[in-house]
Amino acid sequence: MSTTTIRLDDDLKARVAAAAERAGKTSHSFILDAIAQTVEQAELADRFHDEADKRWAKILAKGKTVAWDDMRAYLAARAAGKAPPKPRSRKLAR
């Protein structure tokens, strides 16, 4: 395990100490949890953007998509317990 030093201004240090106390943790543990949570969120965002890029590439490769108004109506009907036909794809307008 390595050691990293961070510098906190006095106000932030006091806020961390207060938040850690409310959470029943040490400041050290609170800071580690905050860093881990931030890293996890960044990794999740990266995976989300990678998936979006793959889906966009697939749309561009196939040249077809479903209009948002059609998809929204389809999803609303499904959420209401109905069984609407799937919306038809259309040629992508470029």
C-alpha positions in Angstrom: 0.0 0.0 0.0 1.3 3.4 -0.9 1.0 6.7 0.8 -0.3 9.9 -0.8 -0.4 13.3 0.8 -3.1 15.8 0.0 -3.4 19.3 1.2 -6.8 20.6 2.3 -7.7 24.1 3.2 -8.8 24.5 6.8 -12.5 25.0 5.8 -12.6 21.8 3.7 -10.7 19.8 6.4 -13.3 20.9 9.0 -16.2 20.0 6.7 -14.6 16.6 6.1 -14.2 16.0 9.8 -17.8 17.0 10.5 -19.2 14.8 7.7 -17.0 11.9 8.8 -18.2 12.3 12.4 -21.8 12.3 11.3 -21.1 9.1 9.3 -19.4 7.5 12.2 -16.1 7.3 10.4 -12.6 8.6 10.8 -11.7 11.5 8.4 -9.2 9.1 6.8 -11.9 6.5 6.1 -14.3 9.1 4.9 -11.7 10.5 2.4 -10.9 7.0 1.1 -14.6 6.2 0.6 -15.1 9.5 -1.2 -12.1 8.8 -3.5 -13.3 5.3 -4.2 -16.8 6.5 -5.0 -15.5 9.2 -7.3 -13.3 6.7 -9.2 -16.3 4.3 -9.5 -18.5 7.1 -10.9 -15.8 8.0 -13.4 -15.4 4.4 -14.5 -19.1 4.0 -14.9 -19.3 7.2 -17.0 -16.5 5.8 -19.2 -18.4 2.5 -19.7 -21.6 4.5 -20.5 -19.8 6.6 -23.1 -18.1 3.6 -24.6 -21.4 1.8 -25.0 -23.0 5.0 -26.5 -20.1 5.2 -29.0 -20.6 1.6 -30.0 -24.4 2.0 -30.4 -23.9 5.2 -32.5 -21.4 3.4 -34.7 -23.9 0.6 -35.2 -26.6 3.1 -36.1 -24.3 4.8 -38.6 -23.2 1.4 -40.1 -26.8 0.2 -40.6 -28.1 3.5 -41.6 -31.4 2.9 -39.8 -33.0 4.3 -36.7 -36.3 4.7 -35.0 -37.8 8.2 -34.6 -37.9 9.4 -31.0 -41.6 10.3 -31.2 -42.4 6.8 -32.3 -40.2 5.2 -29.7 -41.6 7.4 -26.9 -45.2 6.5 -27.8 -44.2 2.8 -27.9 -42.5 2.9 -24.5 -45.5 4.9 -23.0 -47.9 2.2 -24.3 -45.7 -0.6 -22.9 -45.5 1.2 -19.5 -49.3 1.4 -19.5 -49.4 -2.4 -19.9 -50.4 -2.4 -23.6 -48.7 -4.5 -26.3 -48.2 -2.1 -29.2 -46.3 -3.2 -32.3 -42.6 -2.3 -32.3 -42.0 1.0 -34.1 -40.5 0.7 -37.6 -37.0 1.8 -38.4 -36.4 4.4 -41.0 -33.4 5.4 -43.0 -31.1 7.7 -41.1 -31.3 11.3 -42.4 -27.7 12.6 -42.7 
